[in-house]
Amino acid sequence: MSAFQVGDVVTGKVAGIQGYGAFVALDDKTQGLVHISEITHGFVKDIHDFLEVGQEVKVKVLEIDEEGQKISLSMRALEDVKPQTRKTTSKKESQGVDEGFNTLRDKLEEWVKKADK
């Protein structure tokens, strides 16, 4: 089908955009699809917010279906994503006690006292 292999990183040109993904021309004869879930990390409501027809993009080949002659591509796989770290903002949180649980604990004591009466 093509000279491309799974894992290849290729520069292509966006040839078309549909609600479910973007078609990317890898060469004169080969196109692949970047599914909407593979555009970027996080939620993508409208692909047009990220891509436009004619734009050059770098993609990674995820899968090649020789029988169906389809190539699955990803832009997301090439993103550098740092793991999110939780920022400590209160004294209680820095001591390992979440404020929400603390409030629940206080309420529980109040409810137990009421139930005992």
C-alpha positions as CSV (number, residue, x, y, z in Angstrom):
1,M,0.0,0.0,0.0
2,S,2.6,2.5,1.0
3,A,6.2,3.1,2.0
4,F,5.1,4.1,5.5
5,Q,5.4,2.0,8.6
6,V,3.8,2.1,12.1
7,G,5.9,4.4,14.3
8,D,7.0,6.6,11.4
9,V,6.9,10.4,12.1
10,V,6.0,12.2,8.9
11,T,5.2,15.8,7.8
12,G,1.9,16.0,5.8
13,K,-0.6,18.5,4.7
14,V,-4.2,18.7,5.9
15,A,-6.3,17.7,2.9
16,G,-9.7,17.8,4.5
17,I,-11.6,18.2,7.8
18,Q,-14.6,16.3,8.9
19,G,-16.4,16.3,12.3
20,Y,-14.6,13.1,13.3
21,G,-11.1,13.9,12.2
22,A,-8.7,15.4,9.7
23,F,-7.4,13.8,6.5
24,V,-3.7,14.3,6.0
25,A,-1.9,13.8,2.7
26,L,1.4,12.1,3.4
27,D,2.5,12.1,-0.2
28,D,0.9,12.4,-3.7
29,K,-0.8,9.0,-3.4
30,T,-1.2,8.4,0.3
31,Q,-3.6,9.9,2.9
32,G,-4.2,9.1,6.5
33,L,-6.8,10.1,9.1
34,V,-6.0,11.9,12.4
35,H,-9.1,11.0,14.5
36,I,-10.4,13.9,16.6
37,S,-9.2,12.1,19.7
38,E,-5.7,12.1,18.3
39,I,-5.5,15.8,17.6
40,T,-4.2,16.9,21.0
41,H,-4.4,15.9,24.7
42,G,-7.7,17.0,26.2
43,F,-11.1,17.6,24.7
44,V,-11.5,18.8,21.2
45,K,-14.9,20.2,20.4
46,D,-14.1,21.6,17.0
47,I,-11.2,20.5,14.9
48,H,-11.1,23.8,13.1
49,D,-9.8,25.3,16.4
50,F,-6.6,23.3,15.8
51,L,-6.3,22.7,12.1
52,E,-7.1,24.2,8.7
53,V,-6.9,22.7,5.2
54,G,-3.5,23.2,3.6
55,Q,-1.7,23.4,7.0
56,E,1.5,21.3,7.3
57,V,1.4,19.0,10.3
58,K,3.8,16.5,11.9
59,V,2.0,13.2,12.5
60,K,2.9,9.7,13.8
61,V,1.7,6.6,12.0
62,L,-0.3,4.6,14.6
63,E,-1.8,1.8,12.4
64,I,-1.9,0.7,8.8
65,D,-4.8,-1.4,7.6
66,E,-3.6,-2.9,4.3
67,E,-6.9,-4.6,3.6
68,G,-9.0,-1.5,4.1
69,Q,-6.2,0.7,2.8
70,K,-6.4,3.1,5.8
71,I,-3.7,4.7,7.8
72,S,-4.4,6.0,11.3
73,L,-2.3,9.0,12.4
74,S,-1.8,10.9,15.6
75,M,-0.6,14.4,16.4
76,R,-1.2,13.9,20.1
77,A,1.4,11.1,20.3
78,L,4.1,13.7,19.4
79,E,3.1,16.2,22.1
80,D,5.3,16.7,25.1
81,V,2.9,16.4,28.1
82,K,4.2,17.0,31.6
83,P,2.2,15.2,34.3
84,Q,0.0,17.6,36.2
85,T,1.0,18.1,39.7
86,R,-1.3,19.1,42.4
87,K,-0.5,22.5,44.0
88,T,-0.9,22.8,47.7
89,T,-2.8,25.9,48.6
90,S,-3.9,25.6,52.2
91,K,-2.3,24.7,55.5
92,K,-4.7,21.7,55.9
93,E,-3.8,20.4,52.4
94,S,-0.1,20.7,53.0
95,Q,-0.6,18.5,56.1
96,G,-2.3,15.9,54.0
97,V,-5.8,16.6,55.1
98,D,-8.2,17.7,52.4
99,E,-10.6,20.5,53.4
100,G,-13.6,18.7,52.0
101,F,-13.0,15.6,54.1
102,N,-12.4,17.7,57.2
103,T,-15.8,19.4,56.7
104,L,-17.4,16.0,56.3
105,R,-15.7,14.7,59.4
106,D,-17.1,17.7,61.4
107,K,-20.6,17.1,60.1
108,L,-20.3,13.4,60.9
109,E,-19.6,14.2,64.5
110,E,-22.6,16.5,64.6
111,W,-24.9,13.9,63.0
112,V,-23.7,11.2,65.4
113,K,-24.5,13.5,68.4
114,K,-28.0,14.2,67.0
115,A,-28.6,10.5,66.4
116,D,-27.7,9.6,70.0
117,K,-30.3,12.0,71.4
